[in-house]
Amino acid sequence: MANLNPHAAQKFARAVRNAVVEQTAGGATIGWADLYLDAHTTGSSLLQKWEQVSESTLRTPVRTLDMLISQFGVPQFWKIDVEGFEREVLAGLHTPITAMSFEFRARIVNEAIECLVTLRELGEFVANFTGTELSEWSQPD
């Protein structure tokens, strides 16, 4: 959701038909938050003590997934990649999604379980997982 490189956002929007790039963070409620930036563009997070030492911050708007659904409709697939902020993002969702992907670290597997509980409260679903950087399901169909 947050994108620090406006040129990359424009390039993506041109390359993907009907893409809309929202330069905002996801969260449980609307408002503003500090995005903690590090030297690695993939390590920035709304969590100050995520993986890296933050080098600076960027004040960014926060919107809920429900707000994005009301604006754009229910997506067929949603990928959440928010560096440890998954529970908070899912707390802003009250509509079942057909397919969703989110990351988790083995050391915080309890947080991933909490995310699955949140999704289960929205309705029935099937879950599976993959290992680090693998493209095959760990569990058979």
C-alpha angles and dihedrals in degrees: 000000000000113000120186096185112068091187091057090048092052092047091051092048090052093046098048115059113236092004118154117196115209114196095207140103124245122237148145093270138019120261138081132306140176114254107210109220128203135181091270113071090213095055101062114118144166085239109088094209100041116129105309136041107263115240097190142345136240121204106228137178117251123215131177125240087242089059091052090048091051089051101040106015131247111317122226089222132018125190115197115196106163106142102247098334096098097114092053093048092049090049086069092058123088099157123084114246121211095223132005138173127198133168129233137177121236090234090061100039090137089066090053089052089052088053090053090049089053091051091047089057088061093056144288118325142159119240133197135160142211132212122252111308093345124136098206128082116253093216123054118247 
